[in-house]
Amino acid sequence: VDDAHLIPWIPLFINVVLRIPFSRALTLSLIHLALFILNHLVRRLEMQHGATDARDCGVDFNSFCKLLDYLPMMSGITVLCVALGYRTELNQRRCYLISFSSKIEQSRSREVLHNMLPDFVADSIIEHNKDLATRIGSGPRPLLVLSTRRRSNLGVSRTAFALEIETFARRCGNVTVLFCDVADFPQLVAALTPKQLISMMHRLFSCIDKLVFIHALTKLETVSESYVVCSGLNPDDNTDDRIVSTDAFRAVLLGLDILDNTASMNISVDRGFEDAE
C-alpha cells in the first residue's frame, strides 16, 4: 500500500485551506509536484500486480511505471487546486476593492455634508441612513432610495444607494447670523480673469474658515460672494439658560477678525448681523 491517497490533499491544503498569497501557493505546489516526480524516479520500489507477479513495463525501475500511473492524476489535481486558489484570491481582492471604494465614497459624502450643513445635522443624517441600511432585507420597506442600473451589453446589474436627506428641524433658540459679502463683487468679476477670481475667493474663504474654527462658530453656507456664519447654533445647550448676548458678541469678534485678516488682501468685505429664532 502506498501513500497516493494522501498526496493529492497537499495541493488542496496549500491553495485553499491555508489561503496564503497565490504566488507562494503556486511555488509550493510546483515544488511539491517536482518532489513527487523525483521521489518516484530516484526510489526503487517494486510494485506488485496481483498476488505474486510483478508488473513489467519494460523498464528497469518499477517506480517509473508507478509515476506514469499517478502523474496525470497528480498534475490534474494540482492544476485544479491552483485554479481554485487563484479564483479565491481574486474574489477576496475584488471584495476588498469594493469595500475600500465604499469607505472612500462614505468619507466623501461625510465631508460634503459637513461642508454644507452644521455638524449635528450632518451627523443625524448619517446615523439615520445607517439605521436604514441595517434594515434592508428585513421588516417593512426602508425609506432609503435605491436605484438599479442595468448594463445590457455586459449583462451586469448594479444597485446604487442614494443618501436620503429628510426634512430636518430642531429648535435651537435665538441665534446670531453673520453675513460676509465681498464689496463691489461685480466689478471684480469684470476686472479679473476666471483663474484670478477663483484664486482670490479661495484665499478669502480659506482664511474665514480658519477664523470660524478658532471662534468655534458654525459655517452655514457660501453663496457666490457671500459667506454665512451662525453663532449659538448648538442644540445640546439649554436654550432657556444660554445668554444670547454672548453668542452675538462672539459673532462680532469674528467679524472684526475677518476685517483685520483680509485687510492685506486688497479686498473690501461688508458684514452684517441678524438675530434669528
PAZAPA-4460 file (N, C-alpha, C; in steps of 0.05 Angstrom, whole numbers, plus 32768, in hexadecimal, padded with zeros to 4 digits):
% residues 277
    n_x    n_y    n_z   ca_x   ca_y   ca_z    c_x    c_y    c_z   seq   type   mol
   8011   7FE8   8000   8000   8000   8000   8012   8019   8000     1      V     A
   800D   802C   7FED   801D   8044   7FEC   800D   805B   7FF8     2      D     A
   8019   8073   7FF6   800D   808B   8001   7FFF   809C   7FEC     3      D     A
   7FF7   8090   7FD6   7FEC   80A0   7FC0   7FD1   80AD   7FC7     4      A     A
   7FC3   80A1   7FDB   7FA9   80AD   7FE3   7FAD   80C5   7FF4     5      H     A
   7FC5   80CA   7FFF   7FCA   80E1   8010   7FD7   80F8   8001     6      L     A
   7FE7   80F2   7FEC   7FF5   8106   7FDD   7FE3   811C   7FD1     7      I     A
   7FCC   8115   7FC5   7FBC   812A   7FB8   7FB0   813E   7FCB     8      P     A
   7FAF   8138   7FE5   7FA4   814B   7FF8   7FB7   8162   7FFE     9      W     A
   7FD1   815F   7FF8   7FE4   8174   7FFE   7FDF   818D   7FED    10      I     A
   7FDC   818B   7FD2   7FD6   81A4   7FC3   7FBC   81B1   7FCC    11      P     A
   7FA8   81A1   7FD3   7F8E   81AD   7FDD   7F93   81BC   7FF7    12      L     A
   7FA3   81B0   8008   7FA9   81BD   8022   7FB8   81D7   801E    13      F     A
   7FCB   81D7   800B   7FDC   81EF   8006   7FCC   8205   7FF9    14      I     A
   7FBC   81FF   7FE5   7FAE   8214   7FD6   7F94   821D   7FE1    15      N     A
   7F86   820C   7FEF   7F6B   8213   7FF8   7F69   8216   8016    16      V     A
   7F74   8204   8025   7F71   8205   8042   7F82   821B   804F    17      V     A
   7F9C   821B   8048   7FAE   822F   8054   7FA8   824B   804A    18      L     A
   7F9F   824F   8032   7F99   8269   8026   7FB1   827C   8027    19      R     A
   7FC8   8271   8020   7FE0   8282   801E   7FDF   8290   8003    20      I     A
   7FF0   82A5   7FFF   7FF1   82B2   7FE5   7FF4   829F   7FCE    21      P     A
   7FE8   82A6   7FB8   7FE7   8293   7FA1   8003   828D   7F97    22      F     A
   8015   82A0   7F96   8030   829B   7F8B   803F   8287   7F9C    23      S     A
   803C   8289   7FB7   8049   8276   7FC9   803B   825A   7FC6    24      R     A
   8021   825A   7FC5   8013   8240   7FC2   801A   8232   7FA8    25      A     A
   801D   8242   7F92   8025   8236   7F79   8041   822A   7F7A    26      L     A
   8053   8239   7F87   806F   822F   7F8A   8070   8216   7F9A    27      T     A
   8061   8215   7FB1   8061   81FD   7FC1   8054   81E5   7FB2    28      L     A
   8040   81EB   7FA2   8033   81D5   7F93   8046   81CA   7F7E    29      S     A
   8055   81DB   7F70   8069   81D2   7F5D   807F   81C2   7F6A    30      L     A
   8088   81CC   7F81   809D   81BD   7F90   8093   81A1   7F98    31      I     A
   807A   81A1   7FA2   806E   8187   7FAA   806C   8174   7F92    32      H     A
   8064   817E   7F7B   8062   816D   7F63   807E   8163   7F5A    33      L     A
   8092   8175   7F5C   80AD   816D   7F55   80B8   8157   7F68    34      A     A
   80B3   815B   7F82   80BC   8146   7F95   80AD   812C   7F91    35      L     A
   8094   812E   7F89   8085   8115   7F83   8091   8106   7F6C    36      F     A
   8099   8114   7F57   80A6   8107   7F40   80C1   80FC   7F47    37      I     A
   80D2   810C   7F55   80EC   8103   7F5D   80EB   80EB   7F6F    38      L     A
   80D7   80EA   7F80   80D4   80D4   7F93   80D0   80BA   7F85    39      N     A
   80C1   80BA   7F6F   80BC   80A1   7F60   80D2   809B   7F4C    40      H     A
   80E2   80AE   7F45   80F8   80A9   7F32   8111   809E   7F41    41      L     A
   8115   80A7   7F59   812D   80A0   7F68   8129   8086   7F77    42      V     A
   8112   8083   7F85   810E   806D   7F96   8107   8054   7F85    43      R     A
   8112   803D   7F8D   810C   8023   7F7F   80F7   8015   7F90    44      R     A
   80DF   8014   7F86   80C9   8006   7F93   80BD   7FF1   7F80    45      L     A
   80BB   7FD9   7F8A   80AF   7FC4   7F7A   8091   7FC4   7F7F    46      E     A
   8082   7FCB   7F6A   8065   7FCD   7F6D   8059   7FB2   7F64    47      M     A
   8049   7FA7   7F76   803D   7F8D   7F71   8023   7F90   7F62    48      Q     A
   801F   7F7E   7F4F   8006   7F7D   7F40   7FF9   7F61   7F44    49      H     A
   7FE6   7F60   7F55   7FDA   7F47   7F5C   7FE8   7F3C   7F75    50      G     A
   7FEA   7F22   7F77   7FF4   7F15   7F8F   8012   7F13   7F8E    51      A     A
   801E   7F06   7F79   803A   7F01   7F78   8048   7F0C   7F60    52      T     A
   803A   7F12   7F4B   8047   7F1B   7F32   804D   7F38   7F33    53      D     A
   8066   7F40   7F2E   806E   7F5C   7F2D   8066   7F68   7F12    54      A     A
   805D   7F81   7F13   8054   7F8E   7EFA   806D   7F96   7EEB    55      R     A
   806D   7F91   7ED1   8084   7F97   7EC0   807C   7FAC   7EAB    56      D     A
   808A   7FC3   7EAC   8084   7FD8   7E98   809A   7FD9   7E82    57      C     A
   80AD   7FC8   7E84   80C2   7FC8   7E70   80D9   7FDB   7E78    58      G     A
   80D9   7FE5   7E91   80EF   7FF6   7E9A   80F9   7FEA   7EB4    59      V     A
   8110   7FF4   7EBC   811D   7FE9   7ED3   8110   7FF2   7EED    60      D     A
   8106   8009   7EEE   80FB   8014   7F07   80DD   8010   7F08    61      F     A
   80D4   8000   7F1A   80B7   7FFD   7F1E   80AA   8017   7F28    62      N     A
   80B9   8027   7F36   80AE   8040   7F3F   80A8   8053   7F28    63      S     A
   80B6   8050   7F12   80B0   8061   7EFA   8094   805A   7EEF    64      F     A
   808E   8040   7EF0   8073   8037   7EE7   805E   8043   7EFA    65      C     A
   8064   8043   7F13   8052   804F   7F27   804E   806D   7F22    66      K     A
   8064   807A   7F1A   8062   8097   7F14   8051   809C   7EFC    67      L     A
   8053   808B   7EE7   8042   808E   7ED0   8025   808A   7ED6    68      L     A
   801F   807A   7EEB   8003   8076   7EF3   7FF8   808E   7F02    69      D     A
   8008   8099   7F13   7FFF   80AE   7F26   8003   80CA   7F1C    70      Y     A
   8016   80CE   7F09   801D   80EA   7F01   8005   80F9   7EF4    71      L     A
   7FF6   80ED   7EE2   7FDF   80FC   7ED7   7FCA   8104   7EEC    72      P     A
   7FC4   80F2   7EFF   7FB2   80F8   7F14   7FBD   810E   7F26    73      M     A
   7FD6   810C   7F2D   7FE3   811F   7F3F   7FE4   813A   7F32    74      M     A
   7FEB   813B   7F18   7FED   8155   7F0A   7FD2   8162   7F08    75      S     A
   7FBD   8152   7F01   7FA2   815D   7EFF   7F98   8168   7F1A    76      G     A
   7F9D   815A   7F30   7F95   8164   7F4A   7FA3   817D   7F51    77      I     A
   7FBE   817E   7F4B   7FCD   8196   7F51   7FC3   81AE   7F41    78      T     A
   7FBE   81AB   7F27   7FB3   81C1   7F17   7F98   81CA   7F21    79      V     A
   7F87   81B7   7F28   7F6C   81BE   7F32   7F6E   81CD   7F4D    80      L     A
   7F7F   81C5   7F5F   7F82   81D3   7F78   7F8E   81EF   7F75    81      C     A
   7FA2   81F1   7F62   7FAE   820B   7F5D   7F99   821E   7F51    82      V     A
   7F89   8214   7F3F   7F73   8225   7F33   7F5F   822D   7F48    83      A     A
   7F58   821B   7F5A   7F45   8221   7F6F   7F51   8236   7F82    84      L     A
   7F6B   8233   7F89   7F78   8246   7F9A   7F7A   8262   7F8D    85      G     A
   7F7F   8262   7F73   7F80   827C   7F65   7F65   8289   7F64    86      Y     A
   7F50   827A   7F60   7F35   8285   7F5F   7F2D   8290   7F7B    87      R     A
   7F35   8281   7F90   7F2E   828A   7FAB   7F3C   82A4   7FB1    88      T     A
   7F56   82A6   7FAA   7F64   82BF   7FB0   7F5A   82D6   7F9F    89      E     A
   7F52   82D1   7F86   7F46   82E5   7F75   7F2D   82F0   7F81    90      L     A
   7F1C   82DF   7F8B   7F03   82E8   7F98   7F08   82F8   7FB1    91      N     A
   7F1C   82F0   7FC0   7F24   82FF   7FD8   7F2E   831B   7FD1    92      Q     A
   7F3D   831D   7FBC   7F47   8337   7FB3   7F30   8349   7FA9    93      R     A
   7F1D   833D   7F9B   7F06   834C   7F92   7EF5   8356   7FA9    94      R     A
   7EF1   8345   7FBC   7EE2   834E   7FD4   7EF0   8364   7FE3    95      C     A
   7F0B   8362   7FE5   7F1A   8377   7FF2   7F18   8391   7FE3    96      Y     A
   7F1A   8391   7FC8   7F18   83A9   7FB9   7EFC   83B6   7FBB    97      L     A
   7EE7   83A5   7FBB   7ECC   83AF   7FBE   7EC9   83BC   7FDA    98      I     A
   7ED3   83AF   7FEF   7ED1   83BA   800A   7EE1   83D4   800C    99      S     A
   7EF9   83D4   8000   7F0A   83EC   8001   7EFD   8404   7FF2   100      F     A
   7EF1   83FE   7FDB   7EE4   8413   7FCC   7ECB   841D   7FDB   101      S     A
   7EBD   840B   7FE8   7EA6   8413   7FF8   7EAE   8426   800F   102      S     A
   7EC4   841F   801C   7ECD   8430   8032   7ED6   844C   8028   103      K     A
   7EE2   844D   8010   7EEA   8467   8005   7ED2   8477   7FFE   104      I     A
   7EBD   846B   7FF2   7EA5   847A   7FEC   7E97   8483   8005   105      E     A
   7E96   8473   8019   7E8A   847B   8033   7E99   8493   803F   106      Q     A
   7EB4   8492   803D   7EC3   84A8   8048   7EBE   84C2   8038   107      S     A
   7EBC   84C0   801E   7EB6   84D7   800E   7E9A   84E2   8014   108      R     A
   7E87   84D0   8018   7E6C   84D9   801E   7E6B   84E7   8039   109      S     A
   7E7A   84DD   804C   7E7B   84EB   8066   7E87   8506   8063   110      R     A
   7E9D   8508   8054   7EAA   8522   8050   7E98   8536   8043   111      E     A
   7E89   852D   802F   7E76   853F   8021   7E60   8548   8034   112      V     A
   7E55   8536   8043   7E40   853D   8056   7E4A   8550   806B   113      L     A
   7E62   854C   8076   7E6C   855E   808B   7E73   8579   807F   114      H     A
   7E79   857A   8065   7E7E   8594   8059   7E64   85A3   8053   115      N     A
   7E4F   8595   804F   7E35   85A2   8048   7E24   85A7   8060   116      M     A
   7E25   8596   8075   7E13   8597   808B   7E22   8599   80A6   117      L     A
   7E14   85A3   80BB   7E21   85A2   80D5   7E27   8585   80DD   118      P     A
   7E3B   8582   80EF   7E44   8568   80F6   7E2E   8556   8102   119      D     A
   7E1E   8561   8113   7E09   8550   8120   7DF4   8547   810C   120      F     A
   7DEF   8557   80F7   7DDC   8550   80E2   7DE8   853A   80D1   121      V     A
   7E01   853D   80C9   7E0F   8529   80B8   7E11   850F   80C7   122      A     A
   7E18   8510   80E1   7E1A   84F7   80F0   7DFF   84E9   80F2   123      D     A
   7DEA   84F8   80F6   7DCF   84EC   80F8   7DC7   84DF   80DE   124      S     A
   7DCE   84EB   80C7   7DC7   84E0   80AD   7DD7   84C6   80A9   125      I     A
   7DF0   84C6   80B0   7E01   84AE   80AD   7DF7   8497   80BE   126      I     A
   7DF0   849D   80D7   7DE6   8488   80E9   7DCB   847D   80DF   127      E     A
   7DBA   8490   80D5   7DA0   8487   80CA   7DA3   8474   80B3   128      H     A
   7DB6   8479   80A1   7DBA   8468   808A   7DC8   844E   8092   129      N     A
   7DD8   844E   80A7   7DE4   8435   80B1   7DCE   8423   80BC   130      K     A
   7DBB   842E   80CB   7DA5   841E   80D5   7D94   8412   80BF   131      D     A
   7D90   8422   80AA   7D80   8417   8093   7D8F   8401   8085   132      L     A
   7DAA   8405   8082   7DBA   83F0   8074   7DB9   83D6   8082   133      A     A
   7DB8   83D6   809D   7DB8   83BD   80AC   7D9D   83AF   80AA   134      T     A
   7D89   83BD   80A2   7D6E   83B1   809F   7D68   83A7   8083   135      R     A
   7D7B   83A9   8071   7D76   83A0   8056   7D73   8382   8055   136      I     A
   7D5E   8379   8049   7D59   835C   8048   7D49   8351   805E   137      G     A
   7D41   8360   8073   7D31   8356   8089   7D1D   836C   8091   138      S     A
   7D06   8363   8099   7CF1   8375   80A2   7CE5   8384   808B   139      G     A
   7CD8   839B   8090   7CCC   83AA   807A   7CE0   83B6   8067   140      P     A
   7CD6   83BF   8051   7CE8   83CA   803D   7CF5   83E3   8047   141      R     A
   7D10   83E5   8046   7D1E   83FD   8051   7D19   8415   803F   142      P     A
   7D1F   842C   804B   7D1B   8445   803D   7D34   844C   802D   143      L     A
   7D49   843D   802F   7D61   8442   8020   7D5C   843F   8002   144      L     A
   7D64   8453   7FF4   7D5F   8454   7FD7   7D72   8441   7FC9   145      V     A
   7D67   842F   7FB9   7D77   841C   7FAA   7D73   8421   7F8C   146      L     A
   7D88   841F   7F7D   7D86   8422   7F60   7D96   840C   7F54   147      S     A
   7D8A   83FD   7F42   7D97   83E6   7F35   7D9D   83ED   7F18   148      T     A
   7DB6   83E9   7F11   7DBF   83EF   7EF6   7DC9   83D5   7EE9   149      R     A
   7DBF   83CF   7ED2   7DC6   83B6   7EC4   7DD6   83BD   7EAB   150      R     A
   7DEB   83AF   7EA7   7DFC   83B2   7E8F   7DF4   839B   7E7D   151      R     A
   7DE6   83A2   7E68   7DDC   838D   7E56   7DF2   837F   7E47   152      S     A
   7E07   838E   7E40   7E1C   8381   7E30   7E2D   836E   7E40   153      N     A
   7E2F   8373   7E5A   7E3F   8361   7E6B   7E2E   834F   7E7C   154      L     A
   7E14   8355   7E7E   7E03   8344   7E8E   7E08   8347   7EAB   155      G     A
   7E11   835E   7EB4   7E19   8362   7ED0   7E04   8373   7EDD   156      V     A
   7DFA   836B   7EF4   7DE7   837B   7F03   7DF5   8388   7F1A   157      S     A
   7DF2   83A2   7F1D   7E00   83B1   7F31   7DEC   83C1   7F41   158      R     A
   7DEC   83BF   7F5B   7DDA   83CE   7F6D   7DE9   83E3   7F7C   159      T     A
   7DE0   83FC   7F7A   7DED   8412   7F87   7DDB   841D   7F9D   160      A     A
   7DE6   8424   7FB3   7DD8   842E   7FCA   7DDB   844D   7FCA   161      F     A
   7DC4   845A   7FCA   7DC5   8478   7FCC   7DBF   8480   7FE8   162      A     A
   7DCD   8494   7FF1   7DCA   849E   800C   7DB0   84AD   800F   163      L     A
   7DA1   84A5   8023   7D87   84B2   8027   7D8A   84C9   803B   164      E     A
   7D81   84E0   8033   7D81   84F7   8044   7D65   8500   8049   165      I     A
   7D5A   84FA   8060   7D3F   8502   8066   7D3E   851F   8071   166      E     A
   7D26   8529   8074   7D22   8543   8080   7D2C   8542   809D   167      T     A
   7D3F   8553   80A3   7D4B   8553   80BE   7D45   856D   80CB   168      F     A
   7D38   856C   80E2   7D31   8584   80F1   7D36   8580   810E   169      A     A
   7D43   8593   811B   7D48   8592   8138   7D4A   85AE   8142   170      R     A
   7D3D   85B3   8158   7D3C   85CD   8164   7D57   85D2   8173   171      R     A
   7D64   85E8   816D   7D7E   85EE   817A   7D7C   8609   8189   172      C     A
   7D65   8615   818B   7D63   862E   8199   7D6D   8645   8188   173      G     A
   7D74   865B   8194   7D7D   8673   8186   7D9A   866F   817D   174      N     A
   7DA0   8676   8164   7DBB   8674   8159   7DC2   868E   814C   175      V     A
   7DDC   8692   8146   7DE6   86A9   8138   7DF2   86A0   811E   176      T     A
   7DEA   86AD   8108   7DF3   86A6   80EE   7E05   86BC   80E3   177      V     A
   7E1D   86B5   80DA   7E30   86C9   80D0   7E32   86C5   80B1   178      L     A
   7E2E   86DB   80A2   7E30   86DA   8085   7E49   86EA   807D   179      F     A
   7E5A   86DD   806E   7E73   86EA   8064   7E71   86EA   8045   180      C     A
   7E71   8702   803A   7E6F   8705   801D   7E88   8714   8013   181      D     A
   7E90   870D   7FFB   7EA6   871B   7FEE   7E9B   8734   7FE0   182      V     A
   7EA5   874B   7FE8   7E9B   8764   7FDD   7EA3   8767   7FC0   183      A     A
   7E91   8772   7FB0   7E97   8777   7F93   7E9F   875D   7F85   184      D     A
   7E91   8748   7F8B   7E97   872E   7F7F   7E93   872E   7F61   185      F     A
   7E7D   873A   7F56   7E7A   873A   7F39   7E92   8748   7F2A   186      P     A
   7E9C   875E   7F36   7EB3   876B   7F2A   7ECC   8759   7F2A   187      Q     A
   7ECF   8749   7F40   7EE6   8737   7F41   7EE3   8721   7F2C   188      L     A
   7ECB   8717   7F28   7EC7   8702   7F14   7ECE   870D   7EF8   189      V     A
   7EC7   8726   7EF3   7ECD   8731   7ED9   7EEB   8737   7ED5   190      A     A
   7EF9   873E   7EEB   7F15   8746   7EE9   7F28   872F   7EEA   191      A     A
   7F22   8719   7EF7   7F34   8703   7EFB   7F2E   86EC   7EE7   192      L     A
   7F43   86DD   7EE2   7F3F   86C5   7ED1   7F32   86AF   7EE3   193      T     A
   7F26   869B   7ED7   7F19   8686   7EE7   7F2D   8679   7EFB   194      P     A
   7F45   8673   7EF2   7F59   8667   7F03   7F60   8679   7F1B   195      K     A
   7F64   8693   7F16   7F6A   86A5   7F2B   7F53   86A8   7F3F   196      Q     A
   7F3A   86A8   7F34   7F23   86AB   7F46   7F20   8692   7F58   197      L     A
   7F23   867B   7F4C   7F20   8662   7F5C   7F36   8661   7F72   198      I     A
   7F4F   8669   7F6A   7F65   8669   7F7E   7F5F   867D   7F94   199      S     A
   7F55   8694   7F8D   7F50   86A8   7FA2   7F3A   869F   7FB5   200      M     A
   7F24   8694   7FAA   7F0E   868A   7FBB   7F16   8672   7FCC   201      M     A
   7F28   8662   7FC1   7F32   864B   7FD1   7F42   8654   7FE8   202      H     A
   7F54   8668   7FE4   7F64   8672   7FFA   7F52   8680   800F   203      R     A
   7F3E   868E   8006   7F2D   869D   8018   7F1C   8689   8029   204      L     A
   7F0F   8676   801D   7EFE   8664   802B   7F0F   8651   803D   205      F     A
   7F27   864A   8034   7F38   8639   8045   7F40   8648   805E   206      S     A
   7F46   8662   805B   7F4D   8672   8073   7F35   8673   8086   207      C     A
   7F1D   8677   807B   7F05   8679   808C   7F00   865E   8099   208      I     A
   7F05   8648   808B   7F01   862D   8096   7F12   862A   80AF   209      D     A
   7F2B   8632   80AE   7F3C   862F   80C5   7F32   8640   80DD   210      K     A
   7F29   8659   80D7   7F1F   866A   80EC   7F06   865F   80F8   211      L     A
   7EF4   8653   80E8   7EDC   8647   80F3   7EE2   8630   8105   212      V     A
   7EF6   8620   80FD   7EFF   860A   810E   7F0B   8614   8129   213      F     A
   7F1A   8629   8128   7F26   8634   8140   7F11   863E   8153   214      I     A
   7EFD   864C   8149   7EE8   8658   815A   7ED2   8644   8160   215      H     A
   7ED4   862B   8156   7EC1   8616   815C   7EA4   861D   8154   216      A     A
   7EA1   8629   813C   7E87   862F   8131   7E80   861B   811C   217      L     A
   7E68   861D   8111   7E5E   8609   80FD   7E5C   8616   80E2   218      T     A
   7E6A   860B   80CF   7E68   8614   80B3   7E4E   8609   80A7   219      K     A
   7E3E   861B   809C   7E24   8612   8090   7E27   860D   8072   220      L     A
   7E31   8620   8063   7E33   861D   8047   7E44   8633   803A   221      E     A
   7E4C   862E   8022   7E59   8643   8011   7E49   8644   7FF7   222      T     A
   7E3E   865B   7FF1   7E2E   8660   7FD9   7E3B   8677   7FCA   223      V     A
   7E46   8670   7FB3   7E53   8685   7FA2   7E69   8692   7FB3   224      S     A
   7E65   86AD   7FB8   7E79   86BB   7FC8   7E72   86BD   7FE5   225      E     A
   7E5D   86B0   7FEE   7E53   86B2   800A   7E5D   869A   801A   226      S     A
   7E65   869F   8033   7E6D   868B   8046   7E5B   868E   805E   227      Y     A
   7E4C   867A   8065   7E38   867B   807B   7E41   866A   8092   228      V     A
   7E42   8677   80AA   7E4B   8669   80C2   7E35   866D   80D7   229      V     A
   7E33   8659   80E9   7E1F   865A   80FE   7E2C   8656   8119   230      C     A
   7E24   8665   812D   7E2D   8663   8148   7E16   865B   815A   231      S     A
   7E1B   8647   816C   7E07   863D   817E   7DF7   8626   8173   232      G     A
   7DFF   861B   815C   7DF1   8605   8150   7DFC   85EB   815C   233      L     A
   7DF3   85E5   8175   7DFB   85CD   8183   7DE3   85C1   8191   234      N     A
   7DD7   85AC   8187   7DBF   85A2   8194   7DC3   8594   81AE   235      P     A
   7DDD   858F   81B5   7DE2   8582   81CF   7DE0   8595   81E6   236      D     A
   7DE3   85AF   81E0   7DE1   85C3   81F6   7DC4   85C6   81FE   237      D     A
   7DC0   85CF   8217   7DA5   85D5   8221   7D9E   85F1   8216   238      N     A
   7D8B   85F2   8204   7D84   860C   81F8   7D78   8620   820B   239      T     A
   7D6D   8616   8221   7D61   8629   8235   7D76   8637   8246   240      D     A
   7D8D   8629   824B   7DA1   8634   825C   7DB8   8641   824D   241      D     A
   7DBA   863D   8233   7DD0   8648   8224   7DCD   8666   8221   242      R     A
   7DE3   8674   8223   7DE3   8691   8221   7DE7   8697   8203   243      I     A
   7DD3   86A3   81F7   7DD4   86A8   81DA   7DE8   86BE   81D4   244      V     A
   7DEC   86D1   81E6   7DFF   86E6   81E0   7E1B   86DC   81DD   245      S     A
   7E22   86C6   81EB   7E3C   86BA   81E8   7E40   86AF   81CC   246      T     A
   7E2C   86A3   81C0   7E2E   8699   81A5   7E31   86B0   8191   247      D     A
   7E22   86C6   8196   7E24   86DD   8184   7E40   86EA   8187   248      A     A
   7E4B   86EA   819F   7E66   86F6   81A3   7E7B   86E5   8194   249      F     A
   7E78   86CB   8195   7E8B   86BA   8186   7E89   86BE   8168   250      R     A
   7E71   86C3   815E   7E6E   86C8   8142   7E7B   86E3   813A   251      A     A
   7E78   86F7   814C   7E85   8711   8147   7EA3   870E   8147   252      V     A
   7EAE   86FF   815A   7ECB   86FB   815B   7ED5   86ED   8141   253      L     A
   7EC5   86DA   8137   7ECD   86CD   811E   7ECD   86E1   8107   254      L     A
   7EB8   86F2   8106   7EB7   8706   80F1   7ECF   8719   80F1   255      G     A
   7ED7   8721   8109   7EEF   8733   810B   7F08   8724   8103   256      L     A
   7F0B   870B   810B   7F22   86FC   8103   7F23   86F8   80E4   257      D     A
   7F0C   86F4   80D8   7F0B   86F1   80BB   7F15   870B   80AD   258      I     A
   7F0C   8722   80B8   7F15   873B   80AC   7F33   873F   80AF   259      L     A
   7F3E   8738   80C7   7F5A   873B   80CC   7F6B   8728   80BA   260      D     A
   7F62   870F   80B7   7F72   86FC   80A8   7F70   86FF   808A   261      N     A
   7F5B   870B   8081   7F58   870F   8064   7F60   872B   805A   262      T     A
   7F6A   873B   806D   7F72   8756   8065   7F8A   8756   8051   263      A     A
   7F9C   8742   8055   7FB3   8740   8043   7FAD   8733   8028   264      S     A
   7F95   872A   8024   7F8E   871D   800A   7F84   8730   7FF6   265      M     A
   7F82   8749   7FFC   7F76   875D   7FEA   7F5A   8756   7FE2   266      N     A
   7F4B   874C   7FF6   7F2F   8744   7FF1   7F1E   8753   8006   267      I     A
   7F09   8760   7FFD   7EF7   876E   800F   7EE0   875B   8016   268      S     A
   7EDD   8756   8030   7EC9   8743   803A   7EB3   8753   8049   269      V     A
   7E9A   874F   8042   7E83   875A   8050   7E79   8744   8063   270      D     A
   7E70   874D   807B   7E65   873A   808E   7E4B   8743   8098   271      R     A
   7E3A   8731   80A1   7E20   8737   80AC   7E18   8722   80C0   272      G     A
   7E09   872A   80D4   7E00   8718   80E9   7DE2   8717   80EA   273      F     A
   7DD8   8700   80F1   7DBB   86FC   80F3   7DB5   86E8   810A   274      E     A
   7DA4   86F0   811C   7D9B   86DD   8131   7D82   86CF   8127   275      D     A
   7D82   86B4   812A   7D6C   86A4   8120   7D65   868F   8135   276      A     A
   7D4D   8684   8132   7D43   866F   8144   7D39   8658   8133   277      E     A
***
